[in-house]
């Protein structure tokens, strides 16, 4: 288990995935059901202090180096569950300190990881909580990321680059 601020991250099994999926009605964007969530949701981060959970419902596809987003890449999508609402966090994990040649040849060392938020979408009901949502999105995403790192990378620094939060009707958040 890894603790980031108030969040503690841990790996989870398929039973826990089903429990979380059923309880919080988690889905992957673009799918009508919980299509293959167990292959994307392998860990969770929980803050007892804030009564918040962060999980990933879609894995990133494509490699990001030094903050450059992959052409045609698909972002990781995390869900921050807080105050009875599901908040969407679309982000990319970027390997910092490697160039393309080093990456392609399997040489070089990752200096640190950067999680780059592309979108954070929250229900309009939480508009007055903008700063707290930003804090929880960062802490939850970092704790979730940290617990899934390989042992050789677990001591490397991870940082979160946020973005302004968009607020919309809760039924619209997961449609695209």
C-alpha positions in Angstrom: 0.0 0.0 0.0 1.2 3.5 -0.9 -0.1 6.7 0.8 -0.3 10.0 -1.1 -1.6 12.8 1.2 -4.9 11.4 2.5 -5.2 8.6 -0.1 -4.0 5.0 0.3 -3.6 3.0 -2.9 -3.8 -0.8 -3.1 -4.2 -3.5 -5.8 -7.7 -5.1 -6.0 -9.1 -8.4 -7.3 -12.0 -9.1 -9.6 -14.5 -9.4 -6.7 -13.6 -5.8 -5.5 -13.9 -4.6 -9.1 -17.4 -6.1 -9.3 -18.3 -4.6 -5.9 -17.2 -1.1 -6.9 -18.7 -1.4 -10.4 -22.1 -2.4 -9.0 -22.1 0.0 -6.1 -21.0 3.1 -8.0 -22.5 2.2 -11.4 -19.1 2.5 -13.1 -18.8 2.3 -16.9 -16.3 2.9 -19.6 -17.1 5.9 -21.8 -18.5 4.7 -25.1 -19.9 1.5 -23.7 -23.4 1.0 -22.3 -22.3 -1.4 -19.6 -19.3 -2.2 -17.5 -17.6 -3.8 -20.5 -14.3 -5.4 -19.5 -13.7 -3.2 -16.5 -11.8 -5.9 -14.7 -9.0 -5.6 -17.3 -8.7 -1.8 -16.7 -9.4 -1.6 -13.0 -6.5 -3.2 -11.1 -6.1 -0.9 -8.2 -8.0 1.7 -6.1 -7.0 4.7 -4.0 -9.1 5.5 -0.9 -9.2 8.6 1.4 -10.9 7.8 4.6 -10.5 11.4 5.6 -12.4 12.7 2.6 -14.5 9.6 2.0 -13.3 9.5 -1.6 -12.3 6.7 -4.0 -10.2 6.9 -7.2 -10.2 4.1 -9.8 -9.3 3.7 -13.4 -12.0 2.6 -15.9 -9.9 2.8 -19.0 -6.2 2.2 -19.5 -4.0 4.6 -21.5 -3.1 3.5 -25.1 -0.1 5.2 -26.6 3.2 6.4 -25.1 3.8 9.9 -23.9 7.4 11.1 -23.6 8.5 14.3 -21.9 4.9 15.7 -21.8 4.3 15.2 -25.5 0.9 13.5 -25.9 0.8 10.5 -28.3 -0.8 11.1 -31.7 -4.0 9.2 -31.8 -3.5 8.0 -28.2 -6.4 7.1 -25.9 -6.2 8.6 -22.4 -6.4 6.8 -19.1 -9.8 7.6 -17.6 -10.0 7.7 -13.8 -13.1 8.1 -11.7 -13.1 10.1 -8.5 -16.0 9.0 -6.4 -16.9 11.7 -3.9 -20.1 12.9 -2.2 -22.1 10.4 -4.1 -21.0 11.6 -7.5 -18.6 10.2 -10.2 -16.1 12.7 -11.4 -14.2 12.0 -14.7 -10.5 12.5 -15.0 -9.0 12.0 -18.5 -5.2 11.9 -18.3 -1.9 10.7 -19.8 1.1 9.2 -18.0 4.2 10.7 -19.5 7.7 9.3 -19.1 10.0 12.3 -18.3 13.7 12.3 -19.1 13.7 9.8 -22.1 14.1 10.6 -25.8 12.3 8.7 -28.5 15.5 6.8 -29.5 16.2 5.7 -25.9 12.6 4.6 -25.5 12.5 2.7 -28.8 15.9 0.9 -28.0 15.0 0.1 -24.4 17.8 2.3 -23.1 17.8 5.3 -20.8 16.1 5.8 -17.5 12.8 7.4 -16.7 13.6 10.4 -14.4 10.1 10.9 -13.2 6.5 10.4 -14.2 4.0 13.2 -15.1 0.3 12.7 -15.0 -1.2 15.2 -17.4 -4.9 15.9 -17.0 -6.6 16.6 -20.3 -10.1 16.9 -18.8 -11.7 16.9 -15.4 -15.5 16.8 -15.6 -17.6 17.0 -12.5 -21.4 17.3 -12.0 -22.8 20.8 -11.8 -24.0 20.0 -8.2 -20.4 20.2 -7.1 -19.5 23.5 -8.7 -18.9 25.2 -5.3 -16.3 22.5 -4.5 -13.9 23.2 -7.4 -10.7 23.5 -5.4 -11.4 20.4 -3.3 -12.2 18.4 -6.5 -8.8 19.6 -8.0 -7.0 18.5 -4.9 -8.7 15.1 -4.7 -8.3 14.4 -8.4 -4.5 15.1 -8.0 -4.0 13.1 -4.8 -6.2 10.2 -5.9 -4.7 9.9 -9.3 -1.1 10.0 -7.9 -1.9 7.4 -5.3 -3.5 5.1 -7.9 -0.6 5.6 -10.2 2.0 4.9 -7.5 0.5 1.6 -6.4 0.6 0.3 -10.0 4.3 1.1 -10.7 6.9 -1.6 -11.2 9.2 -2.0 -8.1 12.1 -0.5 -10.1 10.1 2.7 -10.7 8.3 3.0 -7.3 10.9 5.4 -5.9 10.7 7.8 -8.9 8.9 11.0 -8.4 5.4 11.4 -9.9 3.8 14.8 -10.5 0.3 15.8 -11.6 -0.4 18.6 -14.0 -4.0 19.7 -13.6 -6.5 21.5 -15.8 -9.6 23.6 -15.2 -12.6 21.6 -14.2 -15.6 21.5 -16.5 -19.0 21.2 -14.8 -22.0 19.6 -16.6 -25.1 17.6 -16.0 -24.1 14.3 -14.4 -25.8 12.3 -17.1 -23.6 13.9 -19.8 -20.2 13.3 -18.3 -19.8 9.7 -19.5 -21.3 10.1 -23.0 -18.0 10.8 -24.8 
